[in-house]
């Protein structure tokens, strides 16, 4: 593309943006809102996936023992559990240690255990970790069937519920973004269509003197890209501020919550948002021009 031609296209883009200033603001605002909502759902879903993955990797099987077991039977049971495929570690926790842990977990409410006096209703137990989350269910079933085991429990149901929530958020976010994307395309397409209508005589003359469709199309295509890019930039800046504020709020109360680090995560989100804005702007322009150039 020649330099003079490029300068002409750029000049036409900014002349059109100034001429339709209210539609320009509406288009940029719609793109910004749509991409901001997309970014928020993207951030939430990716962080929940990370949380679910970390919880899944830390799944632990709690094996509660029957009261009548002798020390020898407990050691044999520990050996049998360790021998299972996929078992990483097995730790014995007697009832006194379990009660101490419960008191620490209750914190200021540990007085609730005072009513038990010297009685300790908690059973002896094994804490079992596995090499991979995939074997948790089968390992728990095998341990439950062993003699002397009262119950084997693990937190897989929590992980499954978390994945269900993540899946619903992903579906809801996708549907919402499709609706917002359609609204954005409609606004941008109408902005470009107004420009085309205002310049219809000029464009007709250009076609009569031999201008190609792409020569006519480029200024409008660039206009849509500029609208999408501006909206993407504003949305990306707002998302960075949103994520920084969200991270600060979460870390002030949950210091060890596994949020994705802002860098380079937000750099990738910024690129995705800018790319989406440019694509939406380009598609909106092409939609508005297709029918006109065909006629």
C-alpha positions as CSV (number, residue, x, y, z in Angstrom):
1,X,0.0,0.0,0.0
2,X,1.4,3.4,-1.0
3,X,2.2,6.0,1.7
4,X,-0.1,8.6,0.1
5,X,-3.0,6.0,0.0
6,X,-2.4,5.1,3.6
7,X,-2.5,8.8,4.6
8,X,-5.8,9.2,2.7
9,X,-7.3,6.2,4.6
10,X,-6.2,7.5,8.0
11,X,-7.5,11.0,7.3
12,X,-10.8,9.6,6.2
13,X,-11.1,7.5,9.4
14,X,-10.6,10.5,11.8
15,X,-12.8,12.8,9.6
16,X,-15.6,10.2,9.9
17,X,-15.1,9.8,13.7
18,X,-15.4,13.6,14.2
19,X,-18.5,13.8,11.9
20,X,-20.4,11.1,13.8
21,X,-19.1,11.9,17.3
22,X,-22.2,10.7,19.3
23,X,-22.3,7.4,17.5
24,X,-18.6,7.1,17.9
25,X,-18.9,7.5,21.7
26,X,-21.8,5.1,21.8
27,X,-19.8,2.5,19.8
28,X,-16.7,2.9,22.0
29,X,-18.9,2.7,25.2
30,X,-20.6,-0.4,24.0
31,X,-17.4,-2.1,23.1
32,X,-15.9,-1.1,26.5
33,X,-18.8,-2.5,28.5
34,X,-18.9,-5.7,26.5
35,X,-15.2,-6.4,26.8
36,X,-15.1,-5.4,30.5
37,X,-17.8,-8.0,31.2
38,X,-15.9,-10.5,29.1
39,X,-12.7,-9.8,31.0
40,X,-14.4,-10.1,34.5
41,X,-15.9,-13.5,33.6
42,X,-12.6,-14.6,32.1
43,X,-10.7,-13.6,35.3
44,X,-13.2,-15.2,37.6
45,X,-13.4,-18.5,35.7
46,X,-9.6,-18.8,35.3
47,X,-9.0,-18.1,39.0
48,X,-11.7,-20.6,40.0
49,X,-10.1,-23.2,37.7
50,X,-6.8,-22.6,39.5
51,X,-8.5,-22.9,42.9
52,X,-10.2,-26.1,41.9
53,X,-7.0,-27.6,40.5
54,X,-5.1,-26.8,43.7
55,X,-7.8,-28.2,46.0
56,X,-8.0,-31.3,43.8
57,X,-4.2,-31.8,44.0
58,X,-4.5,-31.6,47.8
59,X,-7.3,-34.1,48.3
60,X,-6.8,-36.1,51.4
61,X,-8.6,-39.3,52.5
62,X,-9.5,-39.4,56.2
63,X,-9.7,-43.0,57.4
64,X,-11.6,-43.4,60.7
65,X,-10.8,-46.6,62.6
66,X,-13.0,-48.7,64.8
67,X,-12.5,-48.4,68.5
68,X,-11.6,-52.0,69.4
69,X,-8.4,-52.2,67.2
70,X,-5.2,-53.2,68.9
71,X,-1.8,-51.5,68.1
72,X,-0.8,-54.5,66.0
73,X,-4.0,-54.3,64.0
74,X,-3.5,-50.6,63.4
75,X,0.1,-51.2,62.1
76,X,-1.2,-54.0,59.8
77,X,-3.9,-51.7,58.5
78,X,-1.4,-49.0,57.9
79,X,0.8,-51.4,55.9
80,X,-2.2,-52.6,53.9
81,X,-3.2,-49.0,53.0
82,X,0.4,-48.1,52.1
83,X,0.5,-51.1,49.8
84,X,-2.4,-49.9,47.7
85,X,-1.6,-48.5,44.2
86,X,-1.5,-44.7,44.1
87,X,-1.0,-44.1,47.8
88,X,1.7,-41.5,48.6
89,X,1.8,-41.1,52.4
90,X,-0.1,-42.6,55.4
91,X,0.0,-40.7,58.7
92,X,-1.6,-42.0,62.0
93,X,-3.5,-39.5,64.1
94,X,-4.7,-40.7,67.5
95,X,-7.8,-39.3,69.1
96,X,-5.9,-37.0,71.5
97,X,-4.1,-35.3,68.6
98,X,-7.4,-35.1,66.7
99,X,-9.0,-33.3,69.7
100,X,-6.1,-30.9,70.0
101,X,-6.4,-30.0,66.3
102,X,-10.1,-29.5,66.7
103,X,-9.5,-27.1,69.6
104,X,-7.0,-25.1,67.5
105,X,-9.4,-25.0,64.6
106,X,-12.2,-23.7,66.8
107,X,-10.0,-20.9,68.1
108,X,-12.0,-18.6,70.4
109,X,-14.9,-21.1,70.4
110,X,-12.9,-24.0,71.8
111,X,-14.9,-23.7,75.0
112,X,-17.6,-25.7,73.2
113,X,-15.5,-28.8,73.9
114,X,-15.5,-28.1,77.7
115,X,-18.8,-29.9,78.0
116,X,-17.0,-33.2,77.0
117,X,-14.7,-32.9,80.1
118,X,-12.3,-35.8,79.8
119,X,-14.4,-37.7,77.3
120,X,-13.1,-37.8,73.7
121,X,-15.6,-39.0,71.1
122,X,-13.2,-38.6,68.3
123,X,-11.8,-41.8,66.7
124,X,-8.3,-42.7,65.8
125,X,-7.6,-42.1,62.2
126,X,-5.2,-42.2,59.3
127,X,-4.5,-39.3,57.0
128,X,-3.9,-40.7,53.5
129,X,-2.5,-38.7,50.6
130,X,-2.4,-40.0,47.0
131,X,0.0,-39.5,44.1
132,X,-2.7,-38.2,41.7
133,X,-6.3,-37.0,42.2
134,X,-7.5,-39.6,39.7
135,X,-7.1,-42.5,42.2
136,X,-8.8,-40.9,45.1
137,X,-12.2,-42.4,44.6
138,X,-10.9,-46.0,43.9
139,X,-8.4,-45.7,46.9
140,X,-11.2,-44.6,49.2
141,X,-13.5,-47.4,48.2
142,X,-10.7,-50.0,48.7
143,X,-9.8,-48.6,52.1
144,X,-13.5,-48.5,53.2
145,X,-13.7,-52.3,52.5
146,X,-10.8,-53.1,54.8
147,X,-11.4,-54.8,58.1
148,X,-11.2,-52.3,61.1
149,X,-12.1,-49.2,59.0
150,X,-15.3,-47.5,60.1
151,X,-15.3,-44.9,57.4
152,X,-13.1,-43.4,54.7
153,X,-14.0,-39.8,53.6
154,X,-12.5,-37.4,51.2
155,X,-13.4,-33.9,49.9
156,X,-14.1,-34.8,46.3
157,X,-17.6,-33.6,46.6
158,X,-16.4,-30.1,47.4
159,X,-14.2,-30.2,44.3
160,X,-17.1,-31.4,42.1
161,X,-19.3,-28.6,43.4
162,X,-16.6,-26.1,42.7
163,X,-16.2,-27.4,39.1
164,X,-20.0,-27.2,38.7
165,X,-20.0,-23.5,39.7
166,X,-17.1,-22.8,37.3
167,X,-18.9,-24.6,34.5
168,X,-22.1,-22.5,35.1
169,X,-20.1,-19.3,35.2
170,X,-18.4,-20.2,32.0
171,X,-21.7,-20.9,30.2
172,X,-23.4,-17.8,31.7
173,X,-20.5,-15.7,30.7
174,X,-20.4,-17.1,27.2
175,X,-24.2,-16.4,26.7
176,X,-23.9,-12.9,28.1
177,X,-20.9,-12.2,25.9
178,X,-22.7,-13.4,22.8
179,X,-25.6,-11.0,23.6
180,X,-23.3,-8.1,24.3
181,X,-21.2,-8.9,21.3
182,X,-24.3,-8.8,19.1
183,X,-25.3,-5.5,20.5
184,X,-21.7,-4.2,19.9
185,X,-21.7,-5.4,16.3
186,X,-25.1,-3.7,15.8
187,X,-23.9,-0.3,17.2
188,X,-20.6,-0.4,15.2
189,X,-22.4,-1.5,12.0
190,X,-24.9,1.3,12.3
191,X,-22.1,3.8,13.0
192,X,-20.3,2.7,9.8
193,X,-23.6,2.6,7.9
194,X,-24.3,6.3,8.8
195,X,-20.9,7.2,7.4
196,X,-21.5,5.3,4.2
197,X,-24.9,6.9,3.8
198,X,-23.4,10.4,4.3
199,X,-20.8,9.7,1.7
200,X,-23.0,7.7,-0.7
201,X,-22.6,10.2,-3.6
202,X,-18.9,10.4,-3.2
203,X,-18.6,6.6,-3.1
204,X,-20.8,6.2,-6.2
205,X,-18.5,8.6,-8.1
206,X,-15.4,6.6,-6.9
207,X,-17.0,3.4,-8.2
208,X,-17.8,5.1,-11.6
209,X,-14.1,6.2,-12.0
210,X,-12.9,2.7,-11.4
211,X,-12.1,2.5,-7.6
212,X,-12.1,-1.1,-6.4
213,X,-14.3,-2.3,-3.6
214,X,-11.4,-2.7,-1.3
215,X,-10.2,0.8,-1.9
216,X,-13.7,2.0,-0.8
217,X,-13.9,-0.5,2.0
218,X,-10.5,0.2,3.8
219,X,-11.4,3.5,5.4
220,X,-14.6,2.1,6.9
221,X,-12.8,-1.1,8.0
222,X,-10.1,0.9,9.7
223,X,-12.8,3.0,11.4
224,X,-14.4,-0.1,12.9
225,X,-10.9,-1.3,14.0
226,X,-10.2,2.0,15.7
227,X,-13.6,2.0,17.5
228,X,-12.9,-1.6,18.7
229,X,-9.3,-0.8,19.7
230,X,-10.3,2.3,21.7
231,X,-13.0,0.3,23.5
232,X,-10.5,-2.5,24.2
233,X,-7.9,-0.1,25.6
234,X,-10.4,1.4,28.0
235,X,-11.7,-2.0,29.1
236,X,-8.2,-3.3,29.6
237,X,-7.2,-0.4,31.8
238,X,-10.4,-0.8,33.8
239,X,-9.8,-4.6,34.2
240,X,-6.3,-4.0,35.5
241,X,-7.6,-1.7,38.1
242,X,-10.4,-4.1,39.0
243,X,-8.1,-7.1,39.4
244,X,-5.6,-5.1,41.5
245,X,-8.4,-3.9,43.8
246,X,-9.9,-7.5,44.0
247,X,-6.5,-9.0,44.8
248,X,-5.8,-6.4,47.5
249,X,-9.2,-7.1,49.1
250,X,-8.9,-10.9,49.0
251,X,-5.3,-10.9,50.3
252,X,-6.3,-8.6,53.2
253,X,-8.6,-11.3,54.5
254,X,-7.3,-14.5,52.8
255,X,-3.6,-14.1,52.6
256,X,-3.0,-17.6,51.1
257,X,-5.9,-17.6,48.5
258,X,-4.4,-19.0,45.3
259,X,-5.1,-16.0,43.0
260,X,-3.3,-16.0,39.6
261,X,-0.4,-13.4,39.9
262,X,-1.2,-10.1,38.2
263,X,1.9,-10.5,36.0
264,X,2.0,-12.0,33.4
265,X,-1.7,-13.0,33.8
266,X,-3.1,-9.5,33.2
267,X,-0.8,-9.0,30.2
268,X,-2.4,-12.0,28.5
269,X,-5.9,-10.8,29.5
270,X,-5.1,-7.3,28.0
271,X,-3.9,-8.9,24.7
272,X,-7.1,-11.0,24.6
273,X,-9.3,-8.0,25.3
274,X,-7.6,-5.8,22.7
275,X,-7.7,-8.5,20.1
276,X,-11.4,-9.1,20.7
277,X,-12.1,-5.4,20.3
278,X,-10.3,-5.2,17.0
279,X,-12.0,-8.3,15.7
280,X,-15.5,-7.0,16.8
281,X,-14.8,-3.6,15.1
282,X,-13.6,-5.2,11.9
283,X,-16.6,-7.6,11.7
284,X,-19.1,-4.8,12.4
285,X,-17.6,-2.7,9.5
286,X,-17.6,-5.6,7.1
287,X,-21.3,-6.4,7.9
288,X,-22.3,-2.8,7.2
289,X,-20.4,-2.6,3.9
290,X,-21.4,-6.0,2.5
291,X,-24.9,-5.1,1.4
292,X,-23.9,-1.6,0.2
293,X,-21.1,-2.7,-2.1
294,X,-23.1,-5.6,-3.5
295,X,-25.8,-3.2,-4.6
